[in-house]
């Protein structure tokens, strides 16, 4: 009994959004998807997303995809280099100075290999973790999977969605636009 | 398809300038030879090694191309072939080095060298040295000759058998190239200080050769990108690949140069460390710092950026900068053997570079004529040149 009362409450608290997530078009080849993406962006749609099982040259540029990941990895690499160098500097010069074959305590050439390794380690781990975090993974639920045909996105089909949050979104106009691009099918994506 | 008349005329123009530069350089060198013969031979050796390195790098890259055959390497194949065909000219230009041998190489005078080096005269003696040089040039010239001949024969008959013959030569050819170039580096450059030795030295020379050659090839491609048929296939993706290759060689240069320093530093043996002590003398130390910054850090950072690899306008400037640094690095490697005290740059250095470089460029440009700028009838070329998006052919 009590559970049934909860359900309408949740619905009431959800912010009023568009009734569907968006519209999805299906394409048979990467070239068609790339072409459709370019046309959609040129037509002024901003909430466009493309789905493919393989990397397509030029698709990221067509979508205007930007990422801060290179900058984050660069900073992590610099932090790694500095910590690698000063770890050894601190041990050899400050904490436990040893005279090794008459070389100076700050024997920097022999510090370089570890400095390099830590640079790569920090940058590499940050690249993987940062990529996952910036992709907001893990994400247990996403509306696109409500379309049964979308399973084929990991096989041999290519999909393009125009989301309902797009200011220019109008279901009938978008459906006509997608069919005009040569879509093999256009599906409503439920929330 | 024969190269257009316009293109031939352009090559003729460049060739004329190169010959003019060579003539000026030769006159200056003659004057230097009379004024201070010892200094002339030092400058000449530097110029000879700088351009021979580029020719040999071209040889290595051509064989690498036949082994991998990517779209990017087709774009530089014909330029690299022209570069390696200057090797017979370099054999001829080796004669002044032979004439100056007794001024250049301390092991020519048994009384001048120490005990450790003294035992090396079994290897370092004039007849054996000359015999080896003849052998290197014979092997290199033969490989360069066959590689060009078969590739150009394919322009005529389009036979797939040529492709497999080129591969069968290139696989062992790469090994032969690395071995002979290693021995040549030991003979011509390392033995300037016969007491010193480094086992990575030859490999470092091979990397330097490929890096220098790649810089020249990028400059040539940028220069002739508007000529047919290169203009049909050139794209930012090709420059991107060349830029990545450039980055690889820059990193390899830094890695090997540093490895040599680290091992010497760790060993701290008198006969090894003296090489660096000379090269870290005030004056030469500034050159060493310049190399760390301008031969590694600056090009490394620039080549990490996607934009600078995809834009020919940025890439050629980076390549030109690295090429200048190659000369600085070679100078830092060779000249302290003669002048330990401080930075010693002489007017004969640019004069010798002008003479050797002018002849080298004129000869190389001549080799560029008479064949299309792409191996159009190589069966693999058609595969890589096919547009990926499946647009119909016009």
HADDOCK unambig.tbl for C-alpha pairs under 7 A between the chains (distance, minus, plus):
assign (segid A and resid 31 and name CA) (segid B and resid 389 and name CA) 5.72 0.50 0.50
assign (segid A and resid 109 and name CA) (segid B and resid 262 and name CA) 5.82 0.50 0.50
assign (segid A and resid 110 and name CA) (segid B and resid 262 and name CA) 6.45 0.50 0.50
